[in-house]
């Protein structure tokens, strides 16, 4: 039981660290749609505020472009 609790804590810490890394970036910091998709896939949910599937709309031309980039990644 104790080992399970330790493993669960480690998994939670890893997830929190990944989210913190993603949020260290922002749409203003991204220089391309590919970088915006990386942020979004990494957990930066604010990249797609209106939830239309297009992260950082100032960088990505549309959902098709974002989907094409995302298809090449494990996102």
mmCIF file of the C-alpha atoms, coordinates in Angstrom:
data_MODEL
# 
_entry.id   MODEL 
# 
loop_
_atom_site.group_PDB 
_atom_site.id 
_atom_site.type_symbol 
_atom_site.label_atom_id 
_atom_site.label_alt_id 
_atom_site.label_comp_id 
_atom_site.label_asym_id 
_atom_site.label_entity_id 
_atom_site.label_seq_id 
_atom_site.pdbx_PDB_ins_code 
_atom_site.Cartn_x 
_atom_site.Cartn_y 
_atom_site.Cartn_z 
_atom_site.occupancy 
_atom_site.B_iso_or_equiv 
_atom_site.pdbx_formal_charge 
_atom_site.auth_seq_id 
_atom_site.auth_comp_id 
_atom_site.auth_asym_id 
_atom_site.auth_atom_id 
_atom_site.pdbx_PDB_model_num 
ATOM 1  C CA . UNK A 1 1  ? 0.000   0.000  0.000   1.00 0.00 ? 1  UNK A CA 1 
ATOM 2  C CA . UNK A 1 2  ? 2.804   2.408  0.872   1.00 0.00 ? 2  UNK A CA 1 
ATOM 3  C CA . UNK A 1 3  ? 4.569   1.795  -2.469  1.00 0.00 ? 3  UNK A CA 1 
ATOM 4  C CA . UNK A 1 4  ? 1.351   2.579  -4.333  1.00 0.00 ? 4  UNK A CA 1 
ATOM 5  C CA . UNK A 1 5  ? 1.031   5.900  -2.506  1.00 0.00 ? 5  UNK A CA 1 
ATOM 6  C CA . UNK A 1 6  ? 4.628   6.786  -3.331  1.00 0.00 ? 6  UNK A CA 1 
ATOM 7  C CA . UNK A 1 7  ? 4.143   5.941  -7.014  1.00 0.00 ? 7  UNK A CA 1 
ATOM 8  C CA . UNK A 1 8  ? 0.945   7.988  -7.154  1.00 0.00 ? 8  UNK A CA 1 
ATOM 9  C CA . UNK A 1 9  ? 2.723   10.973 -5.610  1.00 0.00 ? 9  UNK A CA 1 
ATOM 10 C CA . UNK A 1 10 ? 5.561   10.712 -8.120  1.00 0.00 ? 10 UNK A CA 1 
ATOM 11 C CA . UNK A 1 11 ? 3.135   10.598 -11.027 1.00 0.00 ? 11 UNK A CA 1 
ATOM 12 C CA . UNK A 1 12 ? 1.300   13.648 -9.741  1.00 0.00 ? 12 UNK A CA 1 
ATOM 13 C CA . UNK A 1 13 ? 4.543   15.566 -9.315  1.00 0.00 ? 13 UNK A CA 1 
ATOM 14 C CA . UNK A 1 14 ? 5.580   14.734 -12.875 1.00 0.00 ? 14 UNK A CA 1 
ATOM 15 C CA . UNK A 1 15 ? 2.246   15.957 -14.226 1.00 0.00 ? 15 UNK A CA 1 
ATOM 16 C CA . UNK A 1 16 ? 2.471   19.183 -12.254 1.00 0.00 ? 16 UNK A CA 1 
ATOM 17 C CA . UNK A 1 17 ? 6.008   19.773 -13.497 1.00 0.00 ? 17 UNK A CA 1 
ATOM 18 C CA . UNK A 1 18 ? 4.919   19.249 -17.111 1.00 0.00 ? 18 UNK A CA 1 
ATOM 19 C CA . UNK A 1 19 ? 2.049   21.684 -16.694 1.00 0.00 ? 19 UNK A CA 1 
ATOM 20 C CA . UNK A 1 20 ? 4.364   24.249 -15.083 1.00 0.00 ? 20 UNK A CA 1 
ATOM 21 C CA . UNK A 1 21 ? 6.770   23.942 -18.033 1.00 0.00 ? 21 UNK A CA 1 
ATOM 22 C CA . UNK A 1 22 ? 3.937   24.408 -20.503 1.00 0.00 ? 22 UNK A CA 1 
ATOM 23 C CA . UNK A 1 23 ? 2.620   27.454 -18.695 1.00 0.00 ? 23 UNK A CA 1 
ATOM 24 C CA . UNK A 1 24 ? 6.084   28.992 -18.541 1.00 0.00 ? 24 UNK A CA 1 
ATOM 25 C CA . UNK A 1 25 ? 5.507   29.614 -22.241 1.00 0.00 ? 25 UNK A CA 1 
ATOM 26 C CA . UNK A 1 26 ? 2.686   31.596 -23.725 1.00 0.00 ? 26 UNK A CA 1 
ATOM 27 C CA . UNK A 1 27 ? 1.217   32.490 -27.078 1.00 0.00 ? 27 UNK A CA 1 
ATOM 28 C CA . UNK A 1 28 ? 3.195   35.736 -26.943 1.00 0.00 ? 28 UNK A CA 1 
ATOM 29 C CA . UNK A 1 29 ? 6.411   33.744 -26.439 1.00 0.00 ? 29 UNK A CA 1 
ATOM 30 C CA . UNK A 1 30 ? 5.663   31.269 -29.273 1.00 0.00 ? 30 UNK A CA 1 
ATOM 31 C CA . UNK A 1 31 ? 7.161   32.184 -32.626 1.00 0.00 ? 31 UNK A CA 1 
ATOM 32 C CA . UNK A 1 32 ? 5.245   29.769 -34.870 1.00 0.00 ? 32 UNK A CA 1 
ATOM 33 C CA . UNK A 1 33 ? 2.117   27.687 -35.051 1.00 0.00 ? 33 UNK A CA 1 
ATOM 34 C CA . UNK A 1 34 ? 4.260   24.601 -34.391 1.00 0.00 ? 34 UNK A CA 1 
ATOM 35 C CA . UNK A 1 35 ? 5.472   26.130 -31.115 1.00 0.00 ? 35 UNK A CA 1 
ATOM 36 C CA . UNK A 1 36 ? 1.880   27.041 -30.237 1.00 0.00 ? 36 UNK A CA 1 
ATOM 37 C CA . UNK A 1 37 ? 0.775   23.449 -30.830 1.00 0.00 ? 37 UNK A CA 1 
ATOM 38 C CA . UNK A 1 38 ? 3.668   22.206 -28.652 1.00 0.00 ? 38 UNK A CA 1 
ATOM 39 C CA . UNK A 1 39 ? 2.511   24.499 -25.833 1.00 0.00 ? 39 UNK A CA 1 
ATOM 40 C CA . UNK A 1 40 ? -1.072  23.343 -26.221 1.00 0.00 ? 40 UNK A CA 1 
ATOM 41 C CA . UNK A 1 41 ? -0.133  19.658 -26.349 1.00 0.00 ? 41 UNK A CA 1 
ATOM 42 C CA . UNK A 1 42 ? 2.085   20.191 -23.320 1.00 0.00 ? 42 UNK A CA 1 
ATOM 43 C CA . UNK A 1 43 ? -0.863  21.278 -21.217 1.00 0.00 ? 43 UNK A CA 1 
ATOM 44 C CA . UNK A 1 44 ? -1.122  25.027 -21.788 1.00 0.00 ? 44 UNK A CA 1 
ATOM 45 C CA . UNK A 1 45 ? -4.905  25.032 -22.190 1.00 0.00 ? 45 UNK A CA 1 
ATOM 46 C CA . UNK A 1 46 ? -5.066  28.824 -22.417 1.00 0.00 ? 46 UNK A CA 1 
ATOM 47 C CA . UNK A 1 47 ? -3.544  28.529 -25.901 1.00 0.00 ? 47 UNK A CA 1 
ATOM 48 C CA . UNK A 1 48 ? -7.059  27.678 -27.157 1.00 0.00 ? 48 UNK A CA 1 
ATOM 49 C CA . UNK A 1 49 ? -9.246  29.940 -25.048 1.00 0.00 ? 49 UNK A CA 1 
ATOM 50 C CA . UNK A 1 50 ? -12.331 29.668 -27.262 1.00 0.00 ? 50 UNK A CA 1 
ATOM 51 C CA . UNK A 1 51 ? -11.938 25.860 -27.565 1.00 0.00 ? 51 UNK A CA 1 
ATOM 52 C CA . UNK A 1 52 ? -12.212 25.833 -31.365 1.00 0.00 ? 52 UNK A CA 1 
ATOM 53 C CA . UNK A 1 53 ? -9.164  23.593 -31.857 1.00 0.00 ? 53 UNK A CA 1 
ATOM 54 C CA . UNK A 1 54 ? -6.859  26.426 -32.935 1.00 0.00 ? 54 UNK A CA 1 
ATOM 55 C CA . UNK A 1 55 ? -4.134  27.313 -30.433 1.00 0.00 ? 55 UNK A CA 1 
ATOM 56 C CA . UNK A 1 56 ? -2.666  30.826 -30.447 1.00 0.00 ? 56 UNK A CA 1 
ATOM 57 C CA . UNK A 1 57 ? -4.858  32.123 -33.243 1.00 0.00 ? 57 UNK A CA 1 
ATOM 58 C CA . UNK A 1 58 ? -2.401  34.947 -33.905 1.00 0.00 ? 58 UNK A CA 1 
ATOM 59 C CA . UNK A 1 59 ? 0.059   32.278 -35.130 1.00 0.00 ? 59 UNK A CA 1 
ATOM 60 C CA . UNK A 1 60 ? -2.061  29.444 -36.523 1.00 0.00 ? 60 UNK A CA 1 
ATOM 61 C CA . UNK A 1 61 ? -4.104  30.097 -39.669 1.00 0.00 ? 61 UNK A CA 1 
ATOM 62 C CA . UNK A 1 62 ? -6.790  27.612 -38.748 1.00 0.00 ? 62 UNK A CA 1 
ATOM 63 C CA . UNK A 1 63 ? -7.792  24.230 -37.416 1.00 0.00 ? 63 UNK A CA 1 
ATOM 64 C CA . UNK A 1 64 ? -6.480  22.377 -40.475 1.00 0.00 ? 64 UNK A CA 1 
ATOM 65 C CA . UNK A 1 65 ? -2.982  23.778 -39.931 1.00 0.00 ? 65 UNK A CA 1 
ATOM 66 C CA . UNK A 1 66 ? -3.054  22.974 -36.203 1.00 0.00 ? 66 UNK A CA 1 
ATOM 67 C CA . UNK A 1 67 ? -4.376  19.453 -36.901 1.00 0.00 ? 67 UNK A CA 1 
ATOM 68 C CA . UNK A 1 68 ? -1.637  18.808 -39.465 1.00 0.00 ? 68 UNK A CA 1 
ATOM 69 C CA . UNK A 1 69 ? 1.069   19.829 -36.990 1.00 0.00 ? 69 UNK A CA 1 
ATOM 70 C CA . UNK A 1 70 ? -0.555  17.874 -34.166 1.00 0.00 ? 70 UNK A CA 1 
ATOM 71 C CA . UNK A 1 71 ? -0.750  14.731 -36.348 1.00 0.00 ? 71 UNK A CA 1 
ATOM 72 C CA . UNK A 1 72 ? 3.043   14.642 -36.471 1.00 0.00 ? 72 UNK A CA 1 
ATOM 73 C CA . UNK A 1 73 ? 3.265   14.646 -32.672 1.00 0.00 ? 73 UNK A CA 1 
ATOM 74 C CA . UNK A 1 74 ? 1.992   12.451 -29.873 1.00 0.00 ? 74 UNK A CA 1 
ATOM 75 C CA . UNK A 1 75 ? -0.710  14.881 -28.876 1.00 0.00 ? 75 UNK A CA 1 
# 
